[in-house]
Structures are given as C-alpha cells and as structure tokens.
Amino acid sequence: MTTIEIDRIRARYHEVDPAELSVLDAALRVLADDVLEDELAGAELAGGWLAGHVAGAYAVCVDELTVRVDLDVTDSRLNVASAWAGEILDALRRAIDDGGGPHDDGVVVYHREVDALVDLVAAVATGDRRRLWAWQQIGLVPRSAPWPAPTDVADALVARPALVPAVFAVAGGPIGAVFGPADYVRVAHAVASILPAAPSAAGPGDTIESDPVASADRRGIPHDPAVPRHTDADRAVEAAAGVVPEHVWAAVTEPRDRRVLALLALLVARPHLVDHPAAVAALLRRAPLSSQRLRDGADPDPDPPSAHADRSGRPATTSDPDAAVADRAEPAAADEASTVEPAPAELVSAWGGVLFLIHPFRALDVPAALDRWPLAAVDPIEALAAIVVELTGAPAVDPAVRVLIGRRDDDPAAPWTPTTDVEHEAIGRLAGGVRSWMLDRAQGRLGDLGPVWRRNVSIAAAPGWVEVTFSLDDVDLGVRLAGLDLDPGFVWWLGSVVGFRYV
C-alpha cells in the first residue's frame, strides 16, 4: 500500500474568469481527497516509471513541488482533477530524476526506514541541517524542533527498537558524536525490551535427557558444571568492544544499565550470544568502570559538563550556538565512511524454504536451548546449523542456511557435526521438536516437510536487515496455514529484521 501525505496544496490561478473559480476550487478538493492518491497508486505505480522509485521505497520526501498546468475549466471537475494529478506526477517524476540522492536538498528517497535513521544520526553528528524537513515529514523528529537534539534522535530510536542494531552497525562512530551515556542507556533498555524473556521451561530442550546437575543458568535450564560451556567470549568481547564507547561504560555504574548496554553491544556485534550469560559477563568484565565514581557512591553524570544541552540541542554553558554540534561532530569526521549505507549482499539459494524455520525456532526458543548440556560447549551457530541440516538436508554452507543461523563472512565455512551419541541425540530431538511443531500447525497439509525446503529465493542482506524474495509460483497452502511465510520481523539471534516477499 502506498500512502501519500501532503502538508498543503496551494493553488494560484492566472487569467481565470472569476465565475470559473468555483470549478477549479471544486476540482482541487477532488484532487486532494481522492484523485491524486488514485493516480499515484494506479497504472503509473503498478508498471510505469514510478514503480521503481515509490513502490519499493520506504519514503519519498519532496520538500516543495511547483506545478504549472493548463486546465480546461469547461470539463467536469473529475477530469480537471485527473489532468491536474497527471501534471503533479510528471513534476514528481522530473524532481526525482533530477535528485533523490541522500544529499539532495529538495527530494530524498529512503529505500528503508533504517536508512532514514542512519541519515538522521550522521547528519546530526556533523551538523548537516539540509534534510530536517524530510525527517519531520516522516515523523522521525518533531515538526516543532528547529534542530534535532540528542534526545530527539534517541526518541526516534527508542520508538523503533528493532532497527537499533542496524543503525548501530551502519552508523558507527557518529552515534558517539550524538549520544551521551544517558542516551545510550535509554536506547539499550528499549532494545532489551524486545528480546525474549527468560523462559520458564526449556521448551524443546525438555526432551534432552541430561546428567544430574548441580546448578542452573539464568533461564532456570540446568547445565552440568563439569562440561565446558561455549561462550565465544574472546571474539564476542573484541567485536562488541567498540559498540559502546569507553567513556559511556565508565559513566554508567548501575548494574542493570550496564547489563542492557552489554546486551546492545552483543546484539550489534554477535547477536547469537545475547542469550549466553558467560558472553555478557565477559563483556561486562572488560568494560571500564570509573573506580572514583564507585568510591564516591555518586550517580553517573549522563554527560560531561561541556556537553549539557537543552531540548534544542544547543549547549547551556557556551555562547557559541554551534559549539556543541562542532564538539560532537569531531569523532564522526574520523569515521565518516561508516555512515555510508553498504549495498546489501545479493545472494541466491535453492533452499529458501529453510528460512521458514525462523518461526518454529523462535516459538520453541531453540537458540536458547543450545546453551544446555550436551551442546553447551558447541558454538551456538554451529549447533543451529546442525539442526537445520538434520531437519532439511540442506548443505550447511548454503546461503539460506548461513543467513538463518547468523553466520558471518568471517566465520569458518567448515560446519561442525555431532560426533558423540549424546550430541547426535540432542540434535535429533531438537530437530524432532521443530518438525512436530510445524506439522501440528499445518494440520497435516505439509506431508513429511520434504517439499517445503527446496525453493529458489534471492536474499538481500545488509547489517540489521534481511529481505527474502520468493516466487509467487511457490505459494503453498500448507505453509500459509502454518503461518511460516509471514514476515518474521525482528529475529534476536540474527540482530536483524527479516522480511519475506513474493513476486
């Protein structure tokens, strides 16, 4: 569905008989109420030039469009409105042809919502005010704000927590140029709120028989303390270290706030370890903490004194109205390349149906169950891959499998395979739980699941965002009945928003 929002339409008539003004006014009302939207969503959008620019974009923002049109006032008001709408679309086409880049002054095309957020962060960090009108149009910042304050930028992210990992992954350094410790903490709490709550039961892991245990992890799932637990802690800490700046860690002393900062950092750098307490603990041990603040028992100052600002974003302690922007913009300049949105990796797979496993994996909390004995010492990515292979027969190196389990380009290509009887049994029982869930949801319409997996798909993957395109010819009533082809949305072990579409 396409939504067009127009702040105002102002018509100025030239050389028009006053007796004919009412005809044009009536046509203007018809244009604004129905016709312009119908024209935009009609033939031009469905198969014409605008389809690639408007239909596939999150937002096309136009600051101001001036249209000069000759209208036949002797015609019906509907035909006059249609002619008027056609001229507006032609003017829109010309405007987007001439501009539409991320730094255009009058037309901005945001292909995804996350692109708009990244642009907002980068621009505020460098004091680039040119697209304030566009951010106001799409509701990222208040229309009343003369310039977005750090609080406004944080508000935009808090309202869209599922997109925060993508923004942090792409924007990088400029976030530190905009946010103070209090902003980081607020955004981190919003992100933590969409992570799965600690389950009261082990889900599919209940079917795994374990040895007698002496302790339990934070979810209440028992583990054998004699078995080394996989944490990938060193790699996780190294990768996550730069997500939250050291001065933020040093300023935040409240344990709950520090924990959500650790979750945010892992979700950006190593999302599959968000549910692993050892990885969180390792990151917290590494994160600096102001010993002076702990000795004094003082609350952390949300920002250094020089960075205190009012709602306008201007500093309260300086006479230079742009000093705060300039001070915070310095780190962004050093990391300017990180503000450029990377082109999504274009992947193809003949095993696209394995991505339907996102729904049962999430419903049964399978990634969390991998922290149990006897799989506690196994990289959770590798264990998840083994479950996918057991269920589907797909190659572990297939692009769809790699996307599903969150394997990154720098991860080893050689897959892990279970070697002991208890590992085989654990993988088999977890896979069996997923299979039963899918068959029950499909009410017998999926057979033995064999035909579900082999589907040709293209995958566009960028940090924090995955879009999978299926063929309309592959629509399956059993898959639809089970709800497997619904947009997954935010997937915590990927740290990404995942969308399915059919063409």
C-alpha positions as CSV (number, residue, x, y, z in Angstrom):
1,M,0.0,0.0,0.0
2,T,1.2,3.5,-0.8
3,T,0.4,6.4,1.4
4,I,0.8,10.0,0.2
5,E,0.9,12.7,2.8
6,I,0.6,16.3,1.6
7,D,1.1,19.1,4.1
8,R,-0.8,21.6,1.9
9,I,-1.8,22.3,-1.6
10,R,-1.9,25.9,-2.6
11,A,-3.3,26.9,-5.9
12,R,-2.7,30.3,-7.6
13,Y,-4.9,30.9,-10.6
14,H,-3.8,33.1,-13.5
15,E,-6.1,34.7,-16.1
16,V,-9.2,32.9,-14.9
17,D,-12.7,34.3,-15.1
18,P,-13.9,34.8,-11.5
19,A,-17.1,32.9,-12.5
20,E,-14.9,29.8,-13.1
21,L,-13.0,29.9,-9.8
22,S,-15.6,27.6,-8.1
23,V,-15.0,24.9,-10.8
24,L,-11.3,25.0,-10.1
25,D,-11.8,25.0,-6.3
26,A,-14.1,22.0,-6.6
27,A,-11.5,20.2,-8.7
28,L,-8.8,21.0,-6.2
29,R,-10.9,19.4,-3.4
30,V,-11.5,16.3,-5.5
31,L,-7.8,16.2,-6.3
32,A,-6.8,16.3,-2.7
33,D,-9.4,13.9,-1.4
34,D,-9.2,11.1,-3.9
35,V,-7.8,11.6,-7.4
36,L,-4.1,12.2,-6.6
37,E,-3.8,9.2,-4.4
38,D,-5.7,7.1,-7.0
39,E,-3.4,8.3,-9.8
40,L,-0.3,7.6,-7.7
41,A,-1.5,4.0,-6.9
42,G,-2.7,3.4,-10.4
43,A,-1.0,2.4,-13.7
44,E,2.0,4.6,-13.2
45,L,2.8,3.0,-9.9
46,A,2.0,-0.6,-11.0
47,G,4.1,-0.8,-14.1
48,G,5.5,2.6,-15.0
49,W,8.5,4.6,-14.2
50,L,7.4,5.5,-10.6
51,A,7.2,1.8,-9.6
52,G,10.9,1.6,-9.0
53,H,11.1,4.8,-7.1
54,V,8.0,4.9,-5.0
55,A,6.6,1.3,-4.6
56,G,10.0,-0.1,-3.5
57,A,10.9,2.7,-1.2
58,Y,10.1,3.3,2.5
59,A,9.6,7.0,1.8
60,V,10.0,9.6,-1.0
61,C,10.2,13.0,0.6
62,V,9.6,16.1,-1.5
63,D,10.2,19.5,0.1
64,E,8.2,21.5,-2.3
65,L,6.8,20.8,-5.7
66,T,5.8,23.6,-8.1
67,V,3.5,22.6,-10.9
68,R,2.4,24.8,-13.7
69,V,-0.7,23.4,-15.5
70,D,-3.2,24.5,-18.1
71,L,-6.7,23.2,-17.2
72,D,-9.9,23.1,-19.2
73,V,-12.5,24.6,-16.9
74,T,-15.3,23.6,-19.3
75,D,-14.6,19.9,-18.4
76,S,-16.0,18.1,-15.4
77,R,-14.3,18.6,-12.1
78,L,-13.2,15.0,-12.0
79,N,-11.5,15.3,-15.4
80,V,-9.9,18.6,-14.4
81,A,-8.7,16.9,-11.2
82,S,-7.3,14.0,-13.2
83,A,-5.4,16.3,-15.5
84,W,-4.1,18.2,-12.6
85,A,-2.9,14.9,-10.9
86,G,-1.2,13.8,-14.1
87,E,0.8,17.1,-14.1
88,I,1.8,16.6,-10.5
89,L,3.0,13.1,-11.2
90,D,5.0,14.4,-14.1
91,A,6.5,17.0,-11.9
92,L,7.3,14.4,-9.3
93,R,9.0,12.2,-11.9
94,R,11.2,15.1,-13.0
95,A,12.0,16.1,-9.5
96,I,13.1,12.5,-8.6
97,D,15.0,12.2,-11.9
98,D,17.0,15.3,-11.0
99,G,17.6,14.5,-7.4
100,G,16.5,11.8,-4.9
101,G,20.0,11.2,-3.6
102,P,20.8,11.1,0.1
103,H,22.2,14.6,0.0
104,D,19.7,16.2,-2.4
105,D,18.2,19.4,-1.0
106,G,14.6,19.1,-2.3
107,V,14.0,15.3,-2.8
108,V,15.1,12.5,-0.6
109,V,14.3,8.8,-1.3
110,Y,14.8,6.5,1.7
111,H,14.6,2.9,0.5
112,R,14.3,1.5,4.0
113,E,13.3,3.1,7.3
114,V,16.7,2.2,8.8
115,D,18.3,4.3,6.0
116,A,16.4,7.4,7.3
117,L,17.5,6.7,10.8
118,V,21.2,6.3,9.8
119,D,20.9,9.6,7.8
120,L,19.5,11.4,10.8
121,V,22.3,10.2,13.1
122,A,25.0,11.0,10.6
123,A,23.6,14.4,9.8
124,V,23.1,15.5,13.4
125,A,26.6,14.4,14.2
126,T,28.0,16.6,11.5
127,G,25.6,19.5,11.9
128,D,24.1,18.9,8.4
129,R,20.7,20.6,8.5
130,R,19.6,20.2,4.9
131,R,17.2,17.3,5.4
132,L,15.5,18.4,8.6
133,W,12.2,18.9,6.6
134,A,12.4,15.2,5.4
135,W,12.9,13.8,8.9
136,Q,9.9,15.9,10.0
137,Q,7.8,14.7,7.1
138,I,8.3,11.0,8.0
139,G,7.9,11.6,11.8
140,L,11.5,11.0,12.9
141,V,11.7,14.3,14.7
142,P,9.1,16.8,16.0
143,R,7.9,19.3,13.5
144,S,8.4,22.0,16.1
145,A,12.1,21.3,16.6
146,P,14.3,23.9,15.0
147,W,17.1,21.3,15.1
148,P,17.0,17.7,16.5
149,A,18.5,17.5,20.0
150,P,20.3,14.3,21.0
151,T,17.1,13.5,23.0
152,D,15.1,13.7,19.7
153,V,17.4,11.3,18.0
154,A,17.2,8.9,20.9
155,D,13.4,9.2,20.9
156,A,13.4,8.1,17.2
157,L,15.5,5.0,18.0
158,V,13.5,4.1,21.2
159,A,10.3,4.2,19.1
160,R,11.9,1.7,16.7
161,P,13.9,-0.7,18.8
162,A,14.0,-3.5,16.2
163,L,16.0,-1.2,13.9
164,V,18.6,-0.1,16.5
165,P,21.1,-2.9,15.8
166,A,21.1,-2.0,12.1
167,V,21.5,1.7,12.9
168,F,24.4,1.0,15.3
169,A,26.0,-1.4,12.8
170,V,25.9,1.1,9.9
171,A,26.2,4.5,11.6
172,G,29.1,3.5,13.8
173,G,31.2,6.4,15.2
174,P,28.7,9.2,14.6
175,I,26.4,7.7,17.3
176,G,29.1,8.5,19.8
177,A,29.2,12.1,18.5
178,V,25.4,12.5,19.1
179,F,24.7,10.5,22.2
180,G,25.8,10.8,25.8
181,P,25.7,8.0,28.4
182,A,22.1,8.6,29.3
183,D,21.0,8.3,25.6
184,Y,22.9,5.0,25.2
185,V,21.3,3.6,28.4
186,R,17.8,4.7,27.3
187,V,18.2,3.2,23.8
188,A,19.7,0.0,25.3
189,H,16.7,-0.5,27.6
190,A,14.3,-0.1,24.6
191,V,16.2,-2.8,22.7
192,A,16.3,-5.1,25.7
193,S,12.5,-4.9,25.9
194,I,12.1,-6.7,22.6
195,L,14.5,-9.5,23.4
196,P,12.8,-12.8,24.5
197,A,12.1,-13.0,28.2
198,A,13.7,-15.8,30.2
199,P,11.5,-18.8,29.6
200,S,10.0,-20.7,32.5
201,A,10.7,-24.0,30.8
202,A,13.3,-25.4,28.5
203,G,10.9,-25.8,25.5
204,P,12.3,-28.3,23.0
205,G,15.3,-28.8,25.3
206,D,13.0,-30.7,27.7
207,T,13.3,-33.7,25.5
208,I,17.0,-33.9,26.1
209,E,18.0,-36.1,29.0
210,S,20.9,-34.7,30.9
211,D,23.0,-36.0,33.7
212,P,22.2,-34.9,37.2
213,V,23.1,-31.3,37.6
214,A,24.3,-29.0,40.4
215,S,23.3,-25.6,39.1
216,A,21.1,-23.8,36.6
217,D,21.6,-20.8,34.3
218,R,19.5,-17.6,34.4
219,R,16.6,-19.2,32.5
220,G,16.3,-22.0,35.0
221,I,17.7,-24.5,32.5
222,P,20.1,-26.9,34.2
223,H,23.6,-27.5,33.0
224,D,26.4,-29.8,34.0
225,P,29.2,-27.6,35.6
226,A,31.7,-30.3,34.6
227,V,31.1,-29.6,30.9
228,P,33.0,-26.6,29.5
229,R,30.5,-24.1,28.3
230,H,31.0,-22.5,24.9
231,T,31.0,-18.7,25.1
232,D,33.0,-17.4,22.2
233,A,33.7,-14.8,24.8
234,D,37.0,-13.5,23.5
235,R,35.7,-12.9,20.0
236,A,32.4,-11.5,21.3
237,V,34.2,-9.0,23.6
238,E,36.6,-8.0,20.9
239,A,33.8,-7.5,18.3
240,A,31.5,-5.7,20.8
241,A,34.1,-3.6,22.4
242,G,33.6,-0.6,20.1
243,V,29.8,-0.6,20.0
244,V,29.5,1.3,23.3
245,P,32.3,3.9,23.8
246,E,34.6,3.5,26.9
247,H,33.5,6.8,28.4
248,V,29.9,5.6,28.4
249,W,30.9,2.4,30.2
250,A,32.9,4.4,32.7
251,A,30.0,6.8,33.4
252,V,27.3,4.1,33.9
253,T,27.6,2.3,37.3
254,E,24.0,0.9,37.8
255,P,24.3,-2.9,37.2
256,R,21.0,-3.1,35.4
257,D,22.0,-0.3,33.0
258,R,25.4,-1.9,32.4
259,R,23.8,-5.2,31.6
260,V,21.5,-3.7,28.9
261,L,24.5,-1.9,27.4
262,A,26.2,-5.3,27.1
263,L,23.1,-6.8,25.5
264,L,23.0,-3.9,23.0
265,A,26.7,-4.3,22.2
266,L,26.4,-8.1,21.7
267,L,23.2,-7.7,19.6
268,V,25.1,-5.5,17.2
269,A,28.3,-7.5,17.1
270,R,27.5,-11.1,18.0
271,P,23.7,-11.4,18.3
272,H,23.6,-15.2,18.7
273,L,25.4,-14.7,22.1
274,V,22.9,-12.3,23.6
275,D,21.3,-15.2,25.4
276,H,24.6,-16.6,26.7
277,P,25.3,-15.3,30.3
278,A,29.0,-16.1,30.0
279,A,29.4,-13.8,27.0
280,V,27.5,-11.0,28.7
281,A,29.7,-11.4,31.8
282,A,32.9,-11.4,29.8
283,L,31.9,-8.1,28.2
284,L,31.0,-6.6,31.5
285,R,34.3,-7.6,33.0
286,R,36.1,-5.9,30.1
287,A,34.0,-2.8,30.1
288,P,35.7,0.1,32.0
289,L,34.1,1.4,35.2
290,S,35.0,4.6,36.9
291,S,36.5,3.5,40.2
292,Q,36.3,7.0,41.5
293,R,32.5,7.1,41.0
294,L,32.2,3.8,42.8
295,R,34.3,5.0,45.8
296,D,32.3,8.2,46.0
297,G,29.0,6.4,45.6
298,A,27.9,9.1,43.1
299,D,25.3,8.6,40.4
300,P,26.9,8.6,36.9
301,D,26.7,12.0,35.2
302,P,24.8,11.4,32.0
303,D,27.1,13.7,30.0
304,P,30.3,15.7,30.7
305,P,29.5,19.3,31.7
306,S,30.6,20.7,28.4
307,A,28.0,18.6,26.6
308,H,24.9,19.5,28.7
309,A,22.3,20.7,26.3
310,D,18.7,21.9,26.2
311,R,15.9,20.5,24.1
312,S,17.1,22.4,21.1
313,G,20.4,20.5,21.2
314,R,22.4,23.7,21.9
315,P,24.8,23.7,24.9
316,A,23.7,25.6,28.0
317,T,27.3,26.6,29.0
318,T,28.6,28.3,25.9
319,S,27.8,31.4,24.0
320,D,28.6,29.8,20.7
321,P,25.3,28.3,19.4
322,D,27.0,25.7,17.3
323,A,29.8,24.7,19.7
324,A,28.1,21.5,20.9
325,V,27.5,20.3,17.4
326,A,31.1,21.1,16.4
327,D,32.5,19.3,19.5
328,R,30.4,16.2,19.0
329,A,31.0,16.1,15.2
330,E,34.7,15.5,15.5
331,P,34.6,11.8,16.1
332,A,32.1,11.5,13.2
333,A,34.5,13.0,10.7
334,A,37.1,10.4,11.6
335,D,34.6,7.7,11.0
336,E,32.8,9.2,8.0
337,A,33.0,6.1,5.9
338,S,30.9,4.2,8.4
339,T,27.9,6.4,7.8
340,V,27.6,5.2,4.2
341,E,24.9,2.5,3.9
342,P,26.6,-0.6,2.5
343,A,25.0,-2.2,-0.5
344,P,23.1,-5.3,0.5
345,A,24.7,-8.6,-0.4
346,E,22.7,-10.2,-3.1
347,L,22.5,-14.0,-2.5
348,V,20.7,-16.8,-4.3
349,S,19.7,-20.1,-2.9
350,A,17.8,-23.2,-4.0
351,W,17.0,-24.0,-0.3
352,G,15.0,-20.8,0.6
353,G,12.3,-22.8,2.5
354,V,14.8,-23.3,5.3
355,L,14.2,-19.7,6.3
356,F,10.6,-20.7,7.3
357,L,12.4,-22.3,10.3
358,I,12.7,-18.8,11.8
359,H,9.1,-19.1,13.2
360,P,9.4,-22.5,15.0
361,F,12.9,-21.7,16.2
362,R,11.6,-18.6,17.8
363,A,8.4,-20.1,19.1
364,L,10.3,-23.0,20.7
365,D,13.2,-20.8,21.8
366,V,15.6,-23.3,20.1
367,P,18.7,-20.9,20.1
368,A,18.4,-20.5,23.9
369,A,18.1,-24.3,24.3
370,L,21.6,-24.7,22.8
371,D,23.1,-23.5,26.0
372,R,22.2,-26.8,27.7
373,W,24.3,-29.9,28.1
374,P,25.5,-31.6,26.0
375,L,25.7,-28.7,23.5
376,A,26.9,-26.1,25.9
377,A,30.5,-26.4,24.6
378,V,29.5,-26.0,21.0
379,D,29.3,-22.7,19.1
380,P,25.6,-22.0,19.0
381,I,25.9,-21.1,15.3
382,E,27.3,-24.5,14.6
383,A,24.7,-26.3,16.7
384,L,21.9,-24.4,15.0
385,A,23.4,-25.3,11.6
386,A,23.4,-29.0,12.6
387,I,19.7,-28.8,13.5
388,V,18.9,-27.2,10.1
389,V,20.9,-29.9,8.3
390,E,19.2,-32.6,10.3
391,L,15.7,-31.2,9.5
392,T,16.1,-30.2,5.9
393,G,19.1,-32.0,4.3
394,A,20.3,-28.6,3.1
395,P,24.0,-28.0,2.8
396,A,25.3,-26.1,5.8
397,V,27.2,-23.7,3.5
398,D,24.1,-22.8,1.5
399,P,23.4,-19.0,1.6
400,A,19.9,-19.5,3.1
401,V,21.3,-21.7,5.9
402,R,24.1,-19.2,6.6
403,V,21.5,-16.3,6.8
404,L,19.2,-18.4,9.1
405,I,21.9,-19.2,11.6
406,G,23.6,-15.8,11.5
407,R,26.9,-17.0,10.1
408,R,29.0,-14.0,9.1
409,D,31.5,-13.8,6.3
410,D,34.4,-14.1,8.7
411,D,33.0,-17.3,10.3
412,P,34.6,-20.6,9.3
413,A,33.0,-22.3,6.4
414,A,33.6,-25.9,7.6
415,P,30.5,-26.9,9.6
416,W,30.5,-28.7,12.9
417,T,28.9,-32.1,13.1
418,P,27.9,-34.0,16.2
419,T,30.4,-36.8,17.0
420,T,29.2,-38.4,20.2
421,D,25.9,-40.3,20.7
422,V,24.6,-37.8,23.2
423,E,25.3,-34.9,20.7
424,H,23.5,-36.8,17.9
425,E,20.6,-37.5,20.2
426,A,20.4,-33.8,21.3
427,I,20.4,-32.5,17.8
428,G,17.9,-35.1,16.7
429,R,15.5,-34.4,19.5
430,L,15.7,-30.6,19.0
431,A,15.0,-31.2,15.3
432,G,12.2,-33.5,16.1
433,G,10.5,-30.9,18.3
434,V,10.6,-28.4,15.5
435,R,9.3,-30.9,13.0
436,S,6.3,-31.7,15.3
437,W,5.6,-28.1,15.8
438,M,5.4,-27.4,12.1
439,L,3.3,-30.5,11.3
440,D,0.8,-29.6,14.0
441,R,0.5,-26.0,12.8
442,A,-0.1,-27.1,9.2
443,Q,-2.8,-29.6,10.2
444,G,-1.4,-32.4,8.0
445,R,-1.0,-30.2,4.9
446,L,2.8,-30.3,4.7
447,G,3.3,-34.1,4.4
448,D,6.7,-35.1,5.5
449,L,8.0,-31.5,5.1
450,G,10.3,-32.6,2.2
451,P,8.7,-30.2,-0.4
452,V,8.9,-27.2,2.0
453,W,12.7,-26.7,1.8
454,R,13.5,-26.6,-1.9
455,R,12.5,-23.1,-3.1
456,N,14.6,-20.7,-5.2
457,V,15.0,-17.4,-3.5
458,S,17.0,-14.3,-3.7
459,I,18.3,-12.7,-0.5
460,A,19.3,-9.1,0.1
461,A,21.3,-9.0,3.3
462,A,22.7,-5.9,4.9
463,P,23.6,-5.2,8.6
464,G,20.4,-5.5,10.6
465,W,18.2,-6.2,7.6
466,V,17.4,-9.2,5.5
467,E,14.8,-9.4,2.7
468,V,14.0,-12.7,1.1
469,T,12.2,-12.8,-2.2
470,F,10.2,-15.9,-3.1
471,S,8.4,-16.7,-6.4
472,L,4.6,-16.5,-6.4
473,D,4.6,-19.9,-8.1
474,D,5.9,-21.3,-4.8
475,V,3.0,-20.2,-2.6
476,D,1.9,-23.2,-0.6
477,L,-1.4,-23.5,1.3
478,G,0.2,-25.7,4.0
479,V,3.0,-23.2,4.5
480,R,0.4,-20.4,4.6
481,L,-1.8,-22.3,7.1
482,A,1.1,-22.8,9.4
483,G,2.0,-19.1,9.2
484,L,5.5,-19.9,8.1
485,D,5.6,-17.4,5.3
486,L,4.6,-14.4,7.5
487,D,7.2,-11.6,7.8
488,P,9.3,-12.7,10.8
489,G,10.2,-9.1,11.8
490,F,12.9,-8.8,14.4
491,V,14.9,-12.0,14.9
492,W,17.0,-11.8,18.0
493,W,19.8,-14.3,17.3
494,L,20.4,-12.5,14.0
495,G,20.1,-9.0,15.4
496,S,18.1,-8.3,12.2
497,V,14.7,-7.5,10.8
498,V,13.7,-10.2,8.3
499,G,11.1,-9.7,5.7
500,F,9.5,-12.2,3.2
501,R,8.0,-11.1,-0.1
502,Y,6.6,-12.8,-3.1
503,V,6.9,-11.6,-6.7
